[in-house]
Amino acid sequence: MTERVYLDWNASAPLRPEARAAVLAMLDRTGNPSSVHAEGRVAREAIERARGEVAALVGVEPGSVIFTSGATEANALALSPGWARQPGDRAFERILVSGAEHPSVREGGQFGRDQIELIPVDAQGVVDLGALRALLAGGPALVSVMLANNETGVIQPISEVARIVHEAGGVLHVDAVQAPGRMRCNFRELCADLLTLSAHKIGGPRGVGALVRKAGLHLEGALIRGGGQERGLRGGTENVPGIAGFGAAAAAITARHVEEIGHSQRVRHRLEAALRAVTPDIVIFGEGVERLPNTTFFSHRGLLAETVVIGFDLAGVAVSSGSACSSGKVQPSQVLAAMGVDPALARGAIRVSTGYSTTDADIDRFLSAWTKLAESLLKRRKSIAA
């Protein structure tokens, strides 16, 4: 049986060897990290070592990192009216989110639906800074804008967004799950107040995430209350093996991110050039602005994403139609809708996302499958139209 080709890294990256080793090592250990005996101290040491590794990944002190069950929980914790720069500050009454956000952010977290306001994006998927200023003229708000889009790979001008938000007295949350290992991701340089990370997007285990909090930022009312774990912001016994794997993946990226980014850039250049050679009329979304080097989101008028994804799957190649967080459904992209893309074109959108272990042979397999699919599907479309 021919080995499959995996090109859906933005949905979930393959487990890094270092992360696998760290998870297995802690699965063999017993002990609650809140216990004071030797077994408990070993578990606690593993968590704090991982906290330091995740902190180093984004350039913060370890105490700024709060572990969660994943990015969705971290986003839910971040999207709370109770965040304040000083204890006793008035809670935020509204939240502003960009139209290109992940579903876990677009839902508004702990805010009511009538408190959610959308910041429009332009045709390339970049947030409209003028519209953000106008919305903030109505008073301070919690604002959430992702660093890099999970579907298009488009990178947002976060430091400028932060300046606008802070001038208006607001707090900025940044969903950065797609960034580490694919672009520079330094918390201080971004000037964010809160930042979300995910283990499985960087080659760690699934079911672990983190919220990075700016020093001095306070929260009235934790999302999950319990025994005071994670500095009182996330109750419940920590997932020690998962957190250890998260830390190991973060350390691996910190050591090799320049090399990995360069590799992804070379792969994408070859992929997109070959795609255009086969099908000159394809549209690559967001190609006019800065994007993640590992992401290509493209379409051709007349194609249906569901048919194309199944065709690739039968050819042994895993790709997607965009966000994987929609209960396995292939459905039109809300990101492309926010960008004003023609629905007929958006219905055929396919995302290819690569990583450090993607090879030229993988890209050759993808291109071979695409050549056959495009020829067959587009020929069928022409015959139907005739």
N, C-alpha and C positions, 0 to 999 in steps of 0.2 A: 504493500500500500504506500502510495506517495505521501510524503510528509506534508502536512498542511502549512499554509503561509498565513501568519497572523499580522494583519495591518489595521488593528483597532486599538492602538495603545492609548488613545485618549479616553476610551471607555474603561480599560483596565490594563495596566502594563504587566507583562510577565514577571513573576517573582524573581528577584535577584538572588544569586547564590548566597550572598552575604546575609540577606534577610531570611532566607530559608534556614541557614545554619543557626541564626540567632533565635528564631522561633522554636526550632527543635530542641535547642539547648535548654530553653526555659520550660518547655513542655515536660521535660524530665525532672524539673525541680518542683518541690512542694513548698507552699508557704504563702500566707496572705501578706501583701506588702504593708498592711497596717499593723501587723503583729510585731512585737518587740524581740521575739526570740531569733535565733540564728537563721532559721529558714525564712522568716519574714524579712529579715534584714537583707538577705540575698535578693529577694524579689524587689524590695525597695531600691536596692542599688542598681538593679537592671533598669527600673523605670527612670531613675535619675540620670543614669548614663545615657539612655535614649533621649531624655529631655534635653540634655546638653547637645546631643548630636542633631536633633531637630532644630534647636535654637541656632546652632552654628550654620545650618543650611540657609537660614534667612537673616542672619546677622543680628540676633537679639540675645539678651541674657536668658539663661534657662528658666528663671522664675516667670518669664512672660508666656511660657507655653502651657496650655491647658489641654490635656488629652481627652478625647471624646470617642464615641463609637464610630465616627466617620465624619465626612465633610457635611453631610446633610444635618447631623446633629450640631456640628460646629456652627453652621449657618443659622440654625434655629436659635442657638444660644446667643449668637451675635445680633440677630434681628430682634432685639428687645427694647421696649421704650425706656427701660430702667438704666441704661448706660449714662454715665455722667462723669465729667472731669473732676467734680468735687462732690463729696457726700452731701445729700440734701438738695442737689440741683433738681429743677423741675423735669419730670419725665417728658420724653419726646412724644408729640401727639400725631406725628405722621412719619412715613418712611418713603424715601425716593429711591427707586430702583431703575436701572437702565432697561430698555426694551429688549436687550439681548442677553439678559441674565439666565442662569440655570433655573429650572423649575423650582428648586428648593429655596431660591431667593425670590423669584417672582411671586410666590405664595405669601411673602411678607412676614414669615416667622410668627412672632407673638403679637403682631399688629393686626387689627381688624381689616377686612377688605376695603372698608370705606376710608381707611387711613393710608392706603397704598397709592402712590402717584408714580407714573412712568416718565422716565427721562428719555426722549426720543434719540434714536441713532440715525446717522446718515446712510447713504446708499452703500458705503463700504463697511458699515457696522460700527463706526466710531461714535462714541457718545457726543451729543450736541452740547458743547460747553455753554453756549449762549442760553439754551433752554434751561440748563441746570441753574445758571445765575438767576433767571427769571423765576423759576420755581422756588428758589431759596429766598427770594425777595419777600415771600409770604411768611418768613420766620424760620428759625433753626429746625433742622430735621436730622434724623439718622439717614445716611445715604449709603447705598450699596452698589458698587460698580466693580465688575470682575476685572482682573488683570489681563487675562488672555482668554478668548472665547473658546469653549470646548468644541464647537462645531466648525467655525471658520478659522480659528487660530488668531484672529485679529487682536492686536495688543492695544490696550487703552492708555491714554495719557494720564496715568493715575496721579502723578505728582501735581499736575495742574488741577485735576479734579479735587485733590486734597486741599490745595490752596484756596479754591473757591468755597469749599465746604467749611473750612476752618474760619475764613473771613466772615461767614454768615453764622458762626457759633454752633455749627453742627459737628457730628461725629461720622467718620468714614470707615465703612467696612469694605474689605476687598476679598473676594473669592479668588484665591490664587492657586487652586488645585492643579491647573494645567501648566504652571510656570516652572517650578524647580526642575533643573536638568535640561530645560529647553530654552531658557533665557535667564538673564540676571534677575534675581528676586531677592532684594535686600529691603527689609522692612523699614529701616530708617530712611533710605533713599526714596522710597515710595511715599513716605510721610503719612501712612495710614494709621488709624487708631486700632483697628481690628483686622486680622487676616486669617483666612481659612486655608488649611492644608489637608491633604488626604494621603494615606499611606499607599493605597493600591494604585494610585496614579503615577507613583514614582518607583514602583517595583517592590513595594512592601506588601504585607498581607492585607486582605480585605477586612473591613470591619473596624478600622482604626483611623482616627483623624485628629486634628488639633486646631485649636483657636489660639492665635497669638494676640496678646493684649498689650497695648502701650502702657508703660509704667505710669501709675497714678490714675488710670481709668477705673471707675468703680461701677458695680452692677448691683442694683437693688432687686433681689429676687432671682435665685438661680433657676435654671430650667429644670434640673433634676436635683432634688434635695435628698440628703441621706446622711452619711457619716462624716461629712466634711472633707471628703477627698478632693483632690485638685484645687486646693486653696479655697474650698467651700463653694466652688463654682460648678462642680459636676460630681454629685454623689454617686456612690456605688463602687464596689471593688474593681480595681483597674484590670484591664485585659493585659496581663504581664507578657505573655508570649507575643501577642500582636504588637504591643508597644516596643518590645525589644526588636522585632523585625522592622518596624517603622524607623527606629533609630539607625539600624544597620544600613537600610536603604538610603537614608539621608546622608550618612557618612560616606557611602560609596559615591553618591552624586557630588558631594563637596570635593572629593578627591579627583573626580574625572569629568566635571561638567563642561569644561572648555572643549575637551576632546569629543564628548558626546554631542554637543551642539554643532560642532564642525561636521561631524559625520551626518547628522540629520540634514544640514544644509545641502551637502553634496547629494544625498539621496533624493531630496525634494526637487532639486534642480533637474536631475536626470529624469525623474518621474514626470514632472510637468512638461518638460520639453518633448518627451516621448508621447505623452497624452495628446498634445497639440499636433504632433506629426500624424498620429492615427486619426484623430477627429478634430480638425482645425476649428470647428464651430463650438467647441465646448466653452462653457463659462466657468472660470475659477473665481469663487466668491472671495472678496476682500483682497484680491491680488494687487490693488492699487495702494495699499497701505502696509505698514509693518505687520508681519504675521509670525506665529511660531514656526520655527524651521522644520517641524516634523508633520505639519498639517496641510492637507490639500482637500478642499471641499468644492466639488465641481458638479456640473450638470450639463445636460444636452436636451434641448427642447424635444418633447415627444416621448421621453423615457419615463418609466415609473420606477421609483426607487425600490419598491418591494420586489419587483421582477428582477432588477439588476442585482440586488443584494443576494437573492436566492440563486441567481445564475453564478455569481462569484462563489457562493458557498458550495454549489455542486462541483465547481472547478477546483475546490480545495483552498479557496482564498477567503479569509474573513475580513470584511469591511463593514461599514455601517451607513445608515442614512442620516446620522447626526447624533443627538444626545441618546445615550443608552438608558436614561432614567425615566422611561415612559412605559414601564411594565412590559417590555419586550415588543411593543407595538411599532410598526413602521408607519409614521404619520408625518404630515407636513411640518416643516421646521418653523417654530415660532420666531426663531432668530431671523430667518430669511423674511418672514412676514414683517418683522419690525424694520428690516432694511428696505422694504418696499419692493421686493422681488416678485415678478409676475408668478402667480400661483402655478401656471402651467410649467414654468421652468423649475420652480421650487419642488414640485412633485417628483422630479427625477434626481434630486440632489444626493450625492454619494460622498462620504467622508473616508479618506485614506489617512491614517495616522501611523507613523513609524517610530522606531526607537533605536537604542544603541546597538542592538543585535540584528537589526534588519540588514539583509545582504543584497548584493546585486542580483543574485539568483532569485530572491524573493520578489524584487521589482520586475524581473523578467517574467516570472510566473503571472504576476498581476497584469502586466501589459499584454501577455499572450491571451489571457482570459478576457481582458477588456476588448481586444481587437476582434475576437470571435463574437462576443456579446453585442458590441456596437454594430458590427456588420449585420448580424441576424436581426436585432431588434429594430434598427433603423430601416432596414430593407422591408421588414414587416409593416412598419409604420407607413412607408411610402406606398406599398401595395394597397393598404387599407384606404389611404387618402385618394388613390387613383380610382 
